[in-house]
Amino acid sequence: MANPFVHVELLTNDVARAKEFYSGLLDWKLEDVPNMDYTMINVGEGTGGGMMKHPMPGAPSNWMPYVLVDDVAASTEKAKSLGARIIKEVTEIPGIGWFSTFIDPTGAALSLWQMKREG
């Protein structure tokens, strides 16, 4: 499958409450990553994710999907050329990869993800 969804992230205004709710509802293993102020969601099989405090104060809590691309910079520029509004330019997560986030012409948000290649 070309460009699969690879990560789903909860951007929330109340991380503690979200962790309590989802760990009670679903069979997820939540693992805090303290140096990143982030919680990984391990679902076993399928696409995992994470949760974090929403980076845009006042914005409602929401789930953000990430799609795998080969070249996040080129894909971000292509999205822009097709009418997307870039809300997070290409950003590196050191040692892991790069992402960007945009709003498509219909108003929906999506993030692009490029893994760091080994070697």
N, C-alpha and C positions, 0 to 999 in steps of 0.2 A: 504494500500500500504506500503510495507516495504521500509524503508530508503528513504523518500520523499525529494525532494528539498525543503528547508525551508527558504532560504534567497539568494538574489542575490546582489552582491556588485560591484559598479563601482570603480575601482582603476584608478584615473585620474591625469594627470599632470596639469589640470586647473579646479579646483572644481567650481569656480565662473561661468565659461563659461558652464560647464556641467549642473549646476543648472539652468541657464538661458535657455539653449537649451531644456532640458527635461521638465521643467515646462511649456514651450511654446508649446511643442509637445504633451505631454500626460497629462491626468487628474490625476496627482500625487500630493499628499500633502507632501511637503518637510519640515522637522523639524530639525533644527540645534540642535546638542547636544554639546554645547560649551566646557564642561570639557573633552570631548573626541575628539574634533576637527573632528566631524563626522556629517553627515546629514542622517537622517532616511528617507526612502521612504515609504510612506503609500499609498498603491494602493487600499485600500478598501477591496475587495475580492481577494483572491489568495495570492501568495507568494510576500511579500514585500521585501525590501532591504535597501541599504544604499549607500552612496558615500563618498569617502575620498581621500586625496592626496595619490598618489601611493607611497608605502613605499620603492620601489626599484628605486632609481634615474636612469634616463636614459631609464627605461623600458617603452614600449608603454602602453597607457591607455588600459584597458581591463575590461570586466565583469567577475566576479568570482562567480560561484555558490557554495552554501553550502548544504551538504546533512546531514540529521539527523541520528545519530547513538546512540546506547545505551551506549557505552564505547569508547570514543574518543582515549584513550591511546591504547587499544587493537586493534581498527580498524586501527590506524596509524601504529602499528607494523605489522599488517596483510598486509596492503598496501605495506610496505617496503619489507616484505617477498615475495610478488608477483612481485617485481621489480620496485616499485615506488621509486622516489628520494624525500625525505622529505625536503621541503624548509622552513617550519615553524613548529617547534616542538610544541607539545601540549602547548597551552597558555591559561591562565585563563582570562576571562573578569569578574572581581569581581562582585559577586552577580547575574550574568547572566548565565554563562556557560563557556565552553572550546571549543577551535577549534585547528585544525592543517591544514596544506596545503601541498600538494605533487604534483609532476609531474609524471603522469602515464608513463608506458613504451612506449606509442606512442607520448609523448611530451605534452599532455594536462594537464592543472592545474585543481585541484579540492580541495575544503576545506571540512573538516568534522566538524560537530557541535554536541555537547552534552549539553543539557539544564541542569542547576542546578536543582536538585530535591528539592521541598519544604519539609520542616520538618526536 
